[in-house]
Amino acid sequence: MKKYTGIIGKPLGHSMSPVLQNSAFAYHRLDIVYEAWETDLTELSNRIEQLRKLNVLGFNVTVPFKESIMGLLDEIDIHAKEIGAVNTVVNNNNKLIGFNTDAKGFLQALEEDGGFHCTDKNILIIGAGGSSKSVFSTLLREKPKTITIANRSIDKAHKLIIENHVKDIEINILELDELNSLNYSHKHIPDLIINCTPIGMRYTDEEKISPVGERVISEKSLVYDLVYNPMETELLKIAKKKSGKTLGGLPMLIYQGAAAFELWTGKYPPIEIMFEKAKNALSINNS
Ligand SMILES: NC(=O)c1ccc[n+]([C@@H]2O[C@H](COP(=O)([O-])OP(=O)(O)OC[C@H]3O[C@@H](n4cnc5c(N)ncnc54)[C@H](OP(=O)(O)O)[C@@H]3O)[C@@H](O)[C@H]2O)c1
């Protein structure tokens, strides 16, 4: 019997997850299909009940449900619980178990594709939503010197810090507007700037916008945009001119997706094929 997996969130027009997961299922000749299930907040609980069906192996969760989904699942893996966000759900005989593969994908991409190690570095995170939770709790384990979080709603940034019981690392919080104001000057020049907002994402009103201006980026900063469609966002275009050091969201997408594939199938993910198919689809999409 054909099995199903997919992704829930809204919007999903930009998502490359169907391309990379279907390429991995085809590689292993598995009769599994990955679909995009665009879902409104009001439909979320009904959608989850539909997905308990036996022929659904599991699914991914994206913007804006990575936190709100947690209360609708039967069990949360300890690592995802610590982070406070779920991006992958496994259906184990109608029991829905939440995992977080974003954290692993984020760090693997930063180290392997960005060549960056966080120990003793100054880091600026933009955003305090579901992906920031994964990013922030991962970074804390890597012992950076300082972390600054800039978010539109400052309360959410404070909550992130309280939930993580931070010790021994200097943390600063800013409103995003404050970061972008003309009066802003860095307390700590960032070695790494990470965009964890959807600003710059394709098929949205903010596609042509960068979350920060040129003056926030220093000559030494690596700029890491979690947004992967388009491959070169407005933020990365600015960073390319200013520091020349950029990392897009595609490697993270592949690594988090590979970890999800392994959870659903127990099989080795064909990472190179997943990369190639997603890159090709993005190139067509971006041309
Ligand atoms: N490459 C990958 O594998 C990967 C993995 C995960 C996520 N992502 C991408 O990362 C992005 C964020 O995802 P998420 O799950 O963290 O989303 P989310 O939970 O909805 O959080 C979004 C964050 O962005 C802020 N934000 C949203 N729109 C804004 C705007 N117009 N101006 C200022 N701030 C704004 C929100 O601020 P408030 O707190 O004030 O609402 C919030 O902090 C998405 O584009 C997603 O596709 C990529």
PDBQT file of the ligand as one rigid body, heavy atoms in Angstrom, charges set to zero:
ROOT
HETATM    1  N1  LIG A 301      16.747  26.181   5.875  1.00  0.00    +0.000 N 
HETATM    2  C1  LIG A 301      16.018  25.459   6.672  1.00  0.00    +0.000 C 
HETATM    3  O1  LIG A 301      16.138  24.235   6.762  1.00  0.00    +0.000 OA
HETATM    4  C2  LIG A 301      15.022  26.136   7.563  1.00  0.00    +0.000 A 
HETATM    5  C3  LIG A 301      14.628  25.530   8.757  1.00  0.00    +0.000 A 
HETATM    6  C4  LIG A 301      13.742  26.208   9.573  1.00  0.00    +0.000 A 
HETATM    7  C5  LIG A 301      13.234  27.444   9.192  1.00  0.00    +0.000 A 
HETATM    8  N2  LIG A 301      13.630  27.976   8.019  1.00  0.00    +0.000 N 
HETATM    9  C6  LIG A 301      13.117  29.284   7.595  1.00  0.00    +0.000 C 
HETATM   10  O2  LIG A 301      13.290  30.207   8.659  1.00  0.00    +0.000 OA
HETATM   11  C7  LIG A 301      12.229  31.177   8.637  1.00  0.00    +0.000 C 
HETATM   12  C8  LIG A 301      11.622  31.323  10.025  1.00  0.00    +0.000 C 
HETATM   13  O3  LIG A 301      10.952  30.136  10.373  1.00  0.00    +0.000 OA
HETATM   14  P1  LIG A 301      10.293  29.927  11.834  1.00  0.00    +0.000 P 
HETATM   15  O4  LIG A 301       9.765  28.553  11.852  1.00  0.00    +0.000 OA
HETATM   16  O5  LIG A 301      11.219  30.352  12.893  1.00  0.00    +0.000 OA
HETATM   17  O6  LIG A 301       9.081  30.960  11.783  1.00  0.00    +0.000 OA
HETATM   18  P2  LIG A 301       8.182  31.485  12.992  1.00  0.00    +0.000 P 
HETATM   19  O7  LIG A 301       8.136  30.499  14.092  1.00  0.00    +0.000 OA
HETATM   20  O8  LIG A 301       6.910  31.941  12.388  1.00  0.00    +0.000 OA
HETATM   21  O9  LIG A 301       9.007  32.752  13.554  1.00  0.00    +0.000 OA
HETATM   22  C9  LIG A 301       9.210  33.847  12.735  1.00  0.00    +0.000 C 
HETATM   23  C10 LIG A 301      10.053  34.920  13.433  1.00  0.00    +0.000 C 
HETATM   24  O10 LIG A 301      10.241  35.955  12.494  1.00  0.00    +0.000 OA
HETATM   25  C11 LIG A 301       9.707  37.177  12.990  1.00  0.00    +0.000 C 
HETATM   26  N3  LIG A 301       9.029  37.866  11.880  1.00  0.00    +0.000 N 
HETATM   27  C12 LIG A 301       8.136  37.342  11.016  1.00  0.00    +0.000 A 
HETATM   28  N4  LIG A 301       7.749  38.270  10.124  1.00  0.00    +0.000 NA
HETATM   29  C13 LIG A 301       8.405  39.414  10.462  1.00  0.00    +0.000 A 
HETATM   30  C14 LIG A 301       8.424  40.718   9.934  1.00  0.00    +0.000 A 
HETATM   31  N5  LIG A 301       7.678  41.060   8.888  1.00  0.00    +0.000 N 
HETATM   32  N6  LIG A 301       9.204  41.664  10.520  1.00  0.00    +0.000 NA
HETATM   33  C15 LIG A 301       9.958  41.340  11.586  1.00  0.00    +0.000 A 
HETATM   34  N7  LIG A 301       9.986  40.104  12.145  1.00  0.00    +0.000 NA
HETATM   35  C16 LIG A 301       9.218  39.155  11.582  1.00  0.00    +0.000 A 
HETATM   36  C17 LIG A 301       8.735  36.800  14.081  1.00  0.00    +0.000 C 
HETATM   37  O11 LIG A 301       8.697  37.883  14.989  1.00  0.00    +0.000 OA
HETATM   38  P3  LIG A 301       7.583  37.975  16.168  1.00  0.00    +0.000 P 
HETATM   39  O12 LIG A 301       8.120  37.111  17.262  1.00  0.00    +0.000 OA
HETATM   40  O13 LIG A 301       7.569  39.411  16.507  1.00  0.00    +0.000 OA
HETATM   41  O14 LIG A 301       6.306  37.463  15.585  1.00  0.00    +0.000 OA
HETATM   42  C18 LIG A 301       9.395  35.546  14.659  1.00  0.00    +0.000 C 
HETATM   43  O15 LIG A 301      10.387  35.889  15.568  1.00  0.00    +0.000 OA
HETATM   44  C19 LIG A 301      11.273  30.709   7.548  1.00  0.00    +0.000 C 
HETATM   45  O16 LIG A 301      11.515  31.402   6.356  1.00  0.00    +0.000 OA
HETATM   46  C20 LIG A 301      11.607  29.251   7.352  1.00  0.00    +0.000 C 
HETATM   47  O17 LIG A 301      11.319  28.782   6.041  1.00  0.00    +0.000 OA
HETATM   48  C21 LIG A 301      14.516  27.353   7.200  1.00  0.00    +0.000 A 
ENDROOT
TORSDOF 0
